Amino acid sequence: MLCGLLLVFVSQPAASSAGSMNEEIDYLISSVGKGGCTFVRNGNRLTGKGARAHLKSKRRRNAHLIDSTEEFIEKIASQSATSGKPYLIRCKGESQQVAGEWFTALLAQRREP
């Protein structure tokens, strides 16, 4: 019985971590195209809706590659798998940013207490 309780206890944080990761990734994806920012993929500007659809599809196809929000940023949301070119974010009144850096900063803001 003790082993059974231990197994339940140990598995609980993993489930909540997965939930937190999915919530964070959903937040990052939903932020694309908002606040006057444009997502640039292989030199083409995508609408917020188009960029979100692309990231959701790429996430779904490559879910086996990610175990953390940071891995999502690194492996899915930072560059084109086809060309290897980095994704870019262009926000009005700001310098263009590499998408990986933009997502990392956004994640850090979300995690602030």
Secondary structure, 3 states (H helix, E strand, C coil): CHHHHHHHHHHHHHHHHHHHHHHHHHHHHHHCCCCCEEEEECCEEECHHHHHHHHHHHHHHCHHHCCCHHHHHHHCCCECCCCCCECEEEECCCCCEEHHHHHHHHHHHHHCC
